[in-house]
Structure formats: structure tokens, C-alpha cells
Amino acid sequence: MKKIKVLVVDDSSTMRGLIATALSNDHEIEVVGQAEDPLQARQAIKALNPDVVTLDVEMPNMSGLEFLEKIMRLRPMPVIMVSTLTSRGAEETVRALEIGAVDCIEKPRPGNEHNFEELPFKVKIAAMAKVRALTREGERPSPSAEARPGHAQYLPDGRLLAIGASTGGVEALIELLSRFPVNCPPTVIAQHMPPSFTRSFANRLDRVCAAKVQEAYTGAKLEPGHVYLAPGGSQHLQVSRTADLHCRLKPGERVNGHCPSVDILFESVAHACGRNAVGLILTGMGRDGAAGLLSMRKAGARTFGQNESSCIVYGMPKAAFDLGAVEKQLPLDSLAAAIMSETSTIKKH
């Protein structure tokens, strides 16, 4: 079997050693080179032609973000960002995922010296990703005309929208939610992401979307115009119904290798909402969300999946489609309109 060739880019020799050791322990991966800054990395990419690059966010001579933009414009390839847990590190990592990095991982820290246990798996997923060239300098548009207040009378019908995503989900969710109107259906999202990055991602979504986006918390009431992102970590996001629908965070073990789990979220929506919901599964590796989306469909909910050609990794949507959980597959740029059409009455001026 051909090994996955990896280039490690980090200004710390200690960190380069830790990453190289973690990857070299996997017989399917070969570390073909190391670089201490983007200038060395550029030459190494030309000479070694790696399949995947691990890239430090903060480096001398040129930041990881600047270098990533050059890679994605000139020679698109799978990149995994390696980030510190600082606020700046988290924000820049989210920006990197938006630009086109496939995934991210935290640097080890005291009390959490995991030595990059998940990194080999992430590299293997990255090697299979369909990476696209960056256009328009990586800039995202402001919310579309359809999303702005006053463009149309958007009358939500009360249904809840539940979304699950993994690898490639940051880019996909920004594209999707930036097309939502200011009073979009109440929305809950489980995105596989390290715990230190979800708050920064929610803040980023809130800046580029017309609706209000924030991290979910127990007791948050689910109302039109509000989007709740599951915090990364050791709690699953669920939807619960008492007098009204609200979020609930429940501690639990990983399901399908993930916490928060899309399956846990979708199962709770099927139970709490029945046919009064819409489910959507986006790009990602694995099967998380397939069984839960099937439960939603069996309960009467409408269900959508991102199609193969627009996915970074067509794993989760494929698993759900093969299981019969997906009622309709659509490209990413068509999903917002389809969901709004399904969950509302839109009256043009």
C-alpha cells in the first residue's frame, strides 16, 4: 500500500519531533520532510510533493494563515492546522478552516499531553479530501440579499432545523448559514470540532450571518432567527420539549467516536419534534448522524443531504443516503433555498 506522504511545518523543533513521532508510528504514513517556516516549507512542497501538510498557525517570516492562503491559491492540497489554545490561536484556526484547511488539532499542553493521538486518523481523512482552489483571496460575502431584513416576508412555519457536519463543515456551514434570512427556522448544529475552537467558530458564524449564532447552553429557547452550535468537549447537544423547545447539554461518552455526536442530536430531535423538523447532514468522514437522520425521517421529518460533488469528504452524507435516511441530496449552494422553501412561506414585496 502506498504510504501517505506528510510534510511537518512548525517553528519549534520539539513540536516537529512530537508530530513526526506520532505520525511515524502509523505504518500507513511517512513523514517525508520537516520545515521550520513557510519559506522552507515552500521549497519542501516543490521538492517532496507531500499528500498532506501539517501547519503551525503562528510562525516567523510569514503567518500560517498567509502561507495557507498561498497554498490554497497556487497549489491546493490537504492541510491540517496545528494550533495553540490561545484566543488568537482559536480564531485564526477557524479562519484557516474557512479558507480551506481540512482539519485542525490542538498542541499538547500540561495536563493534556495526548501526543497527537488523533493526528494519524486526521491525516488519513485529509488525504482523501477533495480540496478546492481558493478564490477571491478567501473572502466571504456578507449575507446575501435574501438574508437581509426587508428583502422578503419570510414566515417560518415553526419547524426546527437540525444540522450535522464534520470534516469540511466549517466552510460548508459558513456558506450555508450566510444565505439564511434573519428570522430563519430555529437551528441546532453538531459540528465535530475540538472544544477550544467551537466558541470562536460560533462567533465567526454570528459575524457573517443575518441570524443570531452562539454556542448552545442548557435551557436556550429555540426560536426563529437563532442558531445554536454544540460546544466541543464532553457534552452532547440534545433538543428537549417541556412547555417549549430548548437545548440541553448532557455529559456522555463519545458516540461514533465523537462528542458532541450528530446521532445523539438527531435522535433527540426525532423524539421531541417528530414531523415538525428538518434534518440536514453535511460533509464529513464516518457514519455519525446516519442512524439519527433515519430516525428523524421515520418520525415524519423532511431530510436533506449534501451531494457528493460539493462535499470535501462524502462520508457522513453517503452513509445516511445508503441507509435511506436522506430524502433529497443537493449541492451545497442549493441547500439554503431548499430548506427555506421547506420551512416557510416567502412572500416577495
N, C-alpha and C positions, 0 to 999 in steps of 0.2 A: 504494500500500500504506500502510495506517495505521501510523504510527510508534509504537514502544513509548515511553511517557512515563515518565521516571525522575526521582525526587527524590533529591538527594545530601545526606546528613546527616553532618556532621563538624565538630568544633570548630576544626580547622585550615584556614585559608583556602588554604594551599598544597596540602593534601591534597584539598580540594574541587576546586581547579583541576585537579589531576592526574587525578582521577576524571572530571570533566566533559570534559576534553580527550580522554581515552581513549574515552569513550562517544560524544562528538560526531563522532568520526572514522568512525563507522559510520552509514551512511545510513538504517538501519532503526530507529535510536534517537534520541530527542530528550530532552535534559536540560531539563525544564520548570521546575526550581527548585532552589535550594540553601538549606540551613538549618544554623546553627552549633550548635544544641542542640535537645533534644526539644520544648521549648516552641514554638520557631519551627516545628519540623517538624510539630507537631500542626496548627497553623494552615495550613501549606502543603498538608498532605494534604487538608484540608477544601476549600481553595480550588482546588487544581490537579488533584485526583483522579488521582494517578500510577498507572501499571500496576505499577511496581517501585520499591522504596526501597533505596538502599544506606545502611547504618547503621554508624557507628563504634561499637565495643564500649565504649570508655572516653570519657565526655563529662561536662561540668559540668551542674549542676542536676538531672540525672536520668541514671542509667547507661543504656547501650544496652540492657542486659538488661531493666531495668524498663520502658523505653519499648516494647521488643519485646513484652513481656507484655501491655501495654495495647493495642497494635495487634492482637495475635492474639485478644484477648478481644472488643474492641469493633468493630474493622474489619479482619478478616483479609485480608491481602494479601501478595504475594511480597516477601520481604526478603532481601537479601544482606548478610551481616555483613563488615565490613572491620576486620581485627584486626592488632595488633602481634604480634611473635613472642615476647613475654614468656610466662613460665609462666602467669601470671594471665590474659593475653590468650587463650592457647590453651584454658584451662579454661572461661573464660566463653564463648568461641566455641562449644565443644562443647555447653555448656548452652543456648546460643541455638538451635543446630540441633535440640536435643531439644525446645525449646519450640515450634519451628515455622518458624524461618528456613530458607529453601530451600537456601542455599549460603553459602560463605564464601570470602574471598580475603585473602591477606597484603598488608600495606602494603609498599611498596618499602623496601629497606634498602641500605646501602652494599655493593657487590659483587653486588647482585641488583636493579638498577633496571630491572625488566621493564616499568614504567609500565602495569601492569594490562593486559597483552596479552590475558589470558584473560577479562577482565571483560565485554566486549561479548557474548561467547558465553554466559557465565553469565547475563547479564541476559535474553538471548533464551530460554534454558531456563526461567528463573524466571517469565517472562511466561506460559508455557504450563502452569505447575504448578497443581495443584488444592490450594489452601490451605484448611486446616480451622480452625475456631474453637478456641481454647484453652479447655479446661475444667479445673476443679479447680486453678486457679492454676498450671497447668503442672506439677503434682507427679506423679511417677510412683509407682506402688505398689511396695512391697517385693516380692521374689519370691513368686509365687503359692503357694498351699498345695501344689499338685502339684510345685513345685520344691524344697520343703523336705525335708531328710533325714527319713526315718521315715514320711512320708505314704504311700509305696508302695514296694514292692520293684521297683525299676527295674533290669532285667537287660539291659544293652546287648549287642547281638549281634556287635559287632566292626566294624561298618561305619563308614566315615568320612563326615562331613558337610562339604560344600564349599559356601560361600555367596558370591555376588557381588552388589554393590549400588553405587549411585551417588547421584544427587540424591534426597533424602528418605530415604537409607539410615540415617542416624544415628537418626532417630525410629523407623524400622522395625526396626532391629536391637535397640534397647533394648526395644521391645515384644515382639519375638520371643524374645530370649535370657532376658528376665526370667521367661519361662514354662518355661524348661528346668530339668530336675532337676539336682541336684548332681553326679550321675555321668552326664551327658548324653554322647552319642557324641562322640568326638574331632572337633573342628570347626576348620576353617580358613576365613578370611574375607578377601576382597579388596574393600575399600571405597574408591572414588575419593575422595581427600581430600588436601589439601596436607600435605607432610611434617612440618610443625611441629605438626600437630594430632592425629596418629594415636596418639601415646603418651597424651595426655590423654583421648582417646576410649576407648582400651583400659582406662585406669584408671577411667573413669566406668562402663563396662560391668562391670568387676570389682566395683564397689561395689553395683550394682543386681541382679546375677545370682548365682545359687547356685553356679554353676561358676566355676572359676578362669579369668580372662581376662587376656591380656597380649599385647604386641607379639610377633610371630614373630621367631625368630632361627634361623640355620643350626644344625642339629643338634637342635632341640627335638623330643623324642619325642612322638608323637601318641597320647595315652591318653584313656580316658573321663574326663569331668569337666574337661577342659582345652580352652580355646578360644584360638586364635591369630589375631591381626589383622595383616594385612600392613602393614609400615611404609610410609608415603608416601615418595616420593623417586625414586631411580634404580635400584631393585632390584625384580624380580618375585618373588613368593612362589610356590614350587613344592612339591609333595609328592614325596618320593623314598623308595624302598624299598631297604634293604640287609638287615640282619637284621630290622629292623622299620621302620615308617613314621616319617618325620621331616620337618621343614620344611627347606627350602633357599632361601636368598635369592641370586638371581643377577642381577648387573648387566645392564642391557639398555636398548635404546631403547624409546620408547613404542609400544604396540600399541593400535590403535583410538583413538589419542590419549591413552592412559593408561599410567602406570606407578605402582603395580602394575596389571597387566591381569587381568581376570577370565578372559579366554580362556586366558592362559598358565597360570593356576592350574587351571582345569577340565581343560585338555589333560593336565597332569601327573597329575591325579587319575585320569583315564581310563586313562592308561598304567600308573600304579603300583597302582591298586586294582581296575580293571575293574568287575565286578558288585558288589564289596564296598564300594560307596559310594552316597551320595545327594547329588544336586545341587539347589541352590535359587537361583533368580535373583529378586532383589527390585527395587524401584523404581529408576528411573534413565533418563537420556537416552542414546540411541545404540544400538549393536549389540554392545558389548563383552560377551562371555560367551555369545552365542548359538551360535557355532560350537563353542566348547569344551563347552557343555552337550550339544550334539548328539553330540559325540564320547563323552561320558560315557554317554549313553543307548544309543548303538550298542555300547558296551563292556559293556552289561548293567546299568548303574546305574539306579536309580529317580530321576526328575527332577520337580521342582516349580517352579511359577512363581507369583508374587503376581498376583492378578487385577486387572483394570483399575480397578474401583471403589475399591479400597483403596490404590492407588498414588498418590504425589504426581506422578510422571511415568511414564506407562505406555509407556516406550520400550524399554528392555532386555528386560523380560518379553514384550512384544509381538513383538519381533524374534525371540526364542527360540521363542515359540509358533508364529509364522508359519513358522519353519524346520523345525518338527516336533521341536524339542528338548525341549519341555515335555510331560511325560506327563499332569500334572494341574495345573490352575490353581485356587487357593484364595484367599479373603480372608486378610489378614494375621493376624487373630485366630484363624484355624483352622489356621495352618501349624505351630505348635509341636506341637499334639496329633497332627497327621498325621505329622510327622517322627518323633516319639517312638513312635507306633504302628508305623511302618515299620522302626525301627531297634532295637526292643527287645521284651522280654516284660515286661508290667507286671502284677504280682500285688497286688491290694488286700489290706490287712490283714483 
